[in-house]
Amino acid sequence: MDTTLIAVAVLVLAVALLASSLDRRTKPLERRMARLEQRVDLLMAHLGVEEPADPRMAEVDALLAEKKPIAAIKVYREVTGAGLVEAKEAVERRMR
């Protein structure tokens, strides 16, 4: 009984350390990616280049017109690669 409890405690500690290590590595990469995206956006604006709209975004709008927000969120995620919360917020903004 005691060895099982110790093994579980060691396993939980190992998972916590791994998660902490991954988080420390991920945050700087996310900040760097955000800075790079801002720079690309500035360059595109300076050059007068617009990103072409994905034709499937019309499908998102059509699903919203049909009162199918869940399907619209699903398509939005497929098109953009956004997470669930980000896609939900974006689709809600499109509904307005």
C-alpha positions in Angstrom: 0.0 0.0 0.0 2.8 2.4 0.9 4.8 1.7 -2.2 1.7 2.3 -4.4 1.1 5.6 -2.7 4.7 6.6 -3.1 4.7 5.6 -6.8 1.6 7.6 -7.5 3.1 10.7 -5.7 6.3 10.4 -7.7 4.3 10.1 -10.9 2.2 13.1 -10.1 5.4 15.1 -9.3 7.0 14.0 -12.5 4.0 15.1 -14.6 3.9 18.5 -12.8 7.6 19.1 -13.5 7.2 18.2 -17.1 4.2 20.5 -17.5 6.0 23.3 -15.9 9.0 22.8 -18.1 6.9 22.8 -21.3 5.1 25.9 -20.2 8.3 27.8 -19.6 9.5 26.8 -23.1 6.2 27.6 -24.8 5.5 31.1 -23.5 8.6 32.7 -25.0 7.9 31.0 -28.4 4.3 32.3 -28.3 5.5 35.9 -27.6 8.1 35.6 -30.4 5.4 34.3 -32.8 3.1 37.2 -31.9 5.9 39.7 -32.6 6.6 38.1 -36.0 3.0 38.1 -36.9 2.8 41.8 -36.1 5.8 42.5 -38.2 4.4 40.6 -41.2 1.1 42.5 -40.8 3.0 45.8 -40.8 4.9 44.8 -43.9 1.7 43.7 -45.7 0.0 47.0 -44.8 3.1 49.0 -45.9 3.1 47.2 -49.2 -0.6 47.5 -49.7 -1.1 43.7 -49.8 -4.3 42.2 -48.5 -4.6 38.6 -47.4 -7.2 36.9 -49.7 -10.3 35.9 -48.0 -10.8 32.1 -47.7 -13.9 31.1 -49.8 -15.0 28.8 -46.9 -15.7 31.9 -44.8 -18.8 32.4 -46.9 -19.8 28.9 -45.7 -19.4 30.1 -42.1 -21.7 33.1 -42.9 -24.2 30.8 -44.5 -24.3 28.5 -41.5 -24.8 31.5 -39.3 -27.7 32.7 -41.5 -29.2 29.2 -41.0 -28.9 29.6 -37.2 -26.3 26.8 -37.0 -23.5 28.4 -34.9 -21.9 25.1 -33.8 -21.4 24.0 -37.4 -20.1 27.5 -38.2 -17.6 27.2 -35.4 -16.5 23.8 -36.7 -15.9 25.2 -40.2 -14.2 28.3 -38.8 -11.8 26.0 -36.9 -11.1 24.0 -40.0 -10.4 27.1 -42.1 -8.2 29.0 -39.6 -6.8 26.4 -37.3 -8.1 28.3 -34.3 -8.8 26.8 -30.9 -12.4 26.3 -29.7 -12.6 29.4 -27.6 -11.0 31.6 -30.2 -13.3 30.2 -32.9 -16.4 30.7 -30.8 -15.5 34.3 -30.1 -14.7 35.0 -33.8 -18.0 33.4 -34.9 -19.9 35.4 -32.3 -18.3 38.6 -33.7 -19.4 37.6 -37.2 -23.0 37.1 -36.0 -23.3 40.8 -35.0 
